[in-house]
Amino acid sequence: MPNYSYTAELTPEQIETLQQLLEERGWALSEAPYAVFRAKKEKVNVTAYESGKTVIQGKGTEEFIEFILEPEILHGPAEREVPPDESAAEEIITPHGGIDESGKGDFFGPLVIAGVNVTKETGKALKALGVCDSKKITSDKKIASLALEIKKCVGKENFAIVHFKMETYNRLYERFGNLNRMLAWGHATVIEKLLEQNPRIPRMLSDQFADPSLINRALMERGREIIVEQRTKAESDIAVAAASILARDRFVSCVALLEQETGFTLPKGAGPGVKAVGSEILRKSGVDGLRRCCKNHFKTFEELVNGD
């Protein structure tokens, strides 16, 4: 059943940012008892209470979490119970590719995008290995172990990984000026690389992060010959789940290298601990040192540099 209600615990700063964002995007804002604001637009109602509790309701709840709350307010996945997907175990697996990314909500570290192609046989084998959405796996060691098994299972022609180091990421973001357009270009790049290795892939599936036409417009000659689908919560698909693990494994490895270069343990996400470490890096290495290890378009970067 779809989720038509969700409650998040937000800081005063996050509530203020959310209010400004919704105002800018034409949401109808009003007052409510004990609330900082109430906002309404189409299929969603959002009420942010003075306590920090923020209630999201309506048929567009999942889309609001996916496209606004996670990427622009939390800068990471929302905490929630994930019910077991009973239908996934009985799903008929047909040959197809899946694509997913890691690092888009993390202040420190690169953006990594991975693609995996599965057949009926390799799809079943990956399920038997315990492959699932990487967000359900809290151990980096387990992620690394599964990543090796996935590569062995599908073969080198059936996976592709692209990661954008910090200098490249920040330059590309300036060029695109929008994270969704940049993600679409990155997804298209991985699809093209995967098809170069295995042109027999009939279709690709990815999580829906923006207008589906963004990826289609970014595809080159090979990519335009296959079907590219997007859907919300695509990580329940075995190919997308496998891609999410490969992307997370590469992200963790890249962050480990950054930690060696900076001499700091770099927290994941974009919370208060991240800002504290960023402040220490800024003090030790200056603005240029901070630029080299973080995503410069995050509000955290501006706050650190301006001394907020």
N, C-alpha and C positions, 0 to 999 in steps of 0.2 A: 504493500500500500504506500502511496506517496506521502511524504511528510509535509503536513500543512501548518505546522507550528514548531517554532524553535526558540529557545531562550539562551541568550549569551550574557556573560558577565563582562562588561566593558569598563575601562578606566574613564575618568572624566575627560581626559585628553582624547580618547578614542570616540567617546560620545560627541564631543565638540567637532571632531573631524568628520564623523558620519553626518551630523546635522548640516555642516557646510556643504558636504558633497551632495546630499539630497536636495538642498536648496538650489544649488547650481544646476542640477539636472531636472528641475521643474516639478519636484514632488510637492504635494499640498501639505504644508505644515500647520499644525494647530496645537493648542494647549490641552493638557489632560491632568487630572489630579495626581499629585506626587511625581509628575513626569517632567523631564527637561524639555521633551517635545514628543509630538505624535506626527507621523508622516504617512501619507497614503498616495499610492499610485497604481492604477490598473488592478492587478490581482494580489497586491501585498499591502499590509498594514504594519508599520514599525512604531513601537512605543518604547522610548528610552527613559527609564525611571531614574530618579535622583540616587537611588541605592546602587546604580550601575547595572541592574538587571535590564536587559533589552529584549523585548518580545517581538518576534517576527511571525506574522500569521497570514494565511491566504494560500491560494493555489500556486502562487509564484514564490513560495518560501524557499524551495530548493535552488531556484535560479538566483534568488537574492543572495543566499549563502555562497553559491558557487562564483558569482560574477562580481559581487560587491563586498560582502563581509570578509571573505577569506583573502582575496587579493589586495583589497584597498584599505581594510581596517585592521585585520588580524595579521596580515602578511604571512599566512600559514593556514593549515587546516583547522577548521573549527572542531572543538572537542565535543564528541557525541558518541552515544552507543551505536555501534554498527550491527544491525540484526543479521543473523546468518542468512545467506542467500541460498535457500533451499532449492530454487529452480536451477541455480548454476551447476549443481552436481549432476543434473539430468540433461543439461544443455547439449544439443547435438553440435559437435564441433566440425565446421567446414573450413577448408583452407582460406586463410586470410591473415592480414598483418594488423598489428596494434601498435600504437604510439603513445608515449607519455613523457612528461618532463619532471625534473626535480630541481629545486633551488629557487623557483620564482618568488617564493615568499620569504626567503632567507636574506637578511641584510649582508652577511658575510658569505663569500663563495660564489661560484659561477652558476650559470644556467646550463643544465644538461638535458638533452632530448634524446630518447632512444626509441628504436623501432624493432619489433620482433615479428617474424612470420611463423605461423604454425600450420600444421596439417592435422588431420583427424588423429593420427598416431602420436605426433609430438605434443599435441594439445592434451591428450589423455595422460601422457607421460609427465607433463608439467604439473597437471593436477595431482598426480600421484606423489610428486615431489613436495607438494604443499605450497606451490606457487600461488600467491594471492596479492592483493593490493599492498604495495610497500608500506602504506600508512598504518597497516595493521601489524607491522613487524617493528618492534622497538629496539631490537638488537642489531647493531651495525655488523657484528660478526656473523649473525644469521643471514643478513642481507648479502654479505660477501660470499658466503657459502652457496646460497641459492643462485647468485649471479653466475658463479662458475658452472653449476649444474645446468643452468639454462643454456649457456653457451655450448656446452658439450651436447646437450639434447638436440638443439635445433640446427647446429652446424654454423660455421663462420659465414656462409652465404645468406643466412637467414636472420641476422641481427646487424644493426648499425647504431652507432652512438656518436653524437656530436656534442661537444661542450665548448662554451664560450668563456674563455678566461676573462678576468675582470677588466683588463684594458679593452679587449675586444667587445665585451658585453656593454660597457659604458659608451664606447664609440657607436655601437649599433643602436643603442637606445636613443642617443642624440639624433641619429639618422632617421629612425622611425618615429620617434616622439610619442610612441604609444606602445604599451607592453603587449597588447593583444595582436597588433600588427607584426610586432617583432616575433612573437610566439608563432604566428601563422607562417612567417617566412622560415623560422627554424624547423617547424614541423615539415614544411614542404622540402627543405634541404635533406632531412633524414629520409623522407619518403623516396626522393630521387636517388639517394645513396643506396637504399635497400633495393630498389628496383634495378639499379645498375648491377647489383650482385645477383639478383634473382628476378628476372623480368616476368616470371610466370605468376607472380602474386596477383590474385583477381581483385582484391579490395583491401582498403585500409580503414581501420576504426580508431577514432581518437575521442578523448573527452571533449565535450562542447564548452569551449571557453569564450567564444565570441560568435559573430555572424559566420556561419559555415562558408560563405563565399570568400572569406579572407584567405583560407588555405587554398581553395580552388584557384584563386587569382594568382597565388604565389607559385603554383606548381609549374614545372617545366614540361618538356616534350613527353618524357616517360610517364610522369605523374598524371597527365591529362588522359592517359589511355586506360586508367583503372577507376574504380568507384571509390570515392573517399566519403566516409560517413562520420558524423559526429553525434554523440548522445551524452546526456548527463549521466554521471557515475559509471562511465565506461570501464572503470577499473575492475568491475565484476567480470568482464570478459578476460579469458585466459591469456590472450595475446597482449592486451593492454596491461594486464597485471604483470606479465613477464617483463614488458618494456619498462614499467614503473620501477621494478627491482633493479634492472640494469642501469637506469638513470640515477637512482638513489645511490647505488654502489659507486658509480663514477664520481658523483657529487661528494660523497664522503671521502674518497681518495684525494680529490682536488683540495678539499678543505684541510686535510692532513698536511698537504704540501704547503698551503698557505700558513698553517700554524708553525711549520718549521721556519719559514721565511720571516714571519713576524715575531716569533718567540712568545706568542699568546695562544691560549686555548680559546677558540672562536665558537661561541654559542650558536646554536641553530635558531631560526625564527627571527623575530624583530622585537623582543620584549625588553624589559628594563635591564636584564643582565647583558644583553647585546650592547645597549647604550653605554653601560659602565665600562665594558672592554673597549669599545670604540673610543671612549674618552681617554683611556690609557694609551692606546695606539696613537691618538692625536697628540698627546703630551710627549710621547717618546719620538715619534717619526714625523710629526707635522701633518699638514693637510695632504701633501702628496703621498705620504705613507698610508694614510687612511684611504685615499682614493684607490690605491693599488690592491686593496683587499675587500672592498665593499661595493654595493650597488649604489651609485651616486645619486640616483633619482629618488631614493627612499627619503621620506621626511626626516628620518633619524639622522641622515648625513647632514642635512641643512641645520638641524637643531644642534648637532655637535659642533659644526664649523662656526655657527653663530653664537655658540656659548649658551644656548637655551637650556 
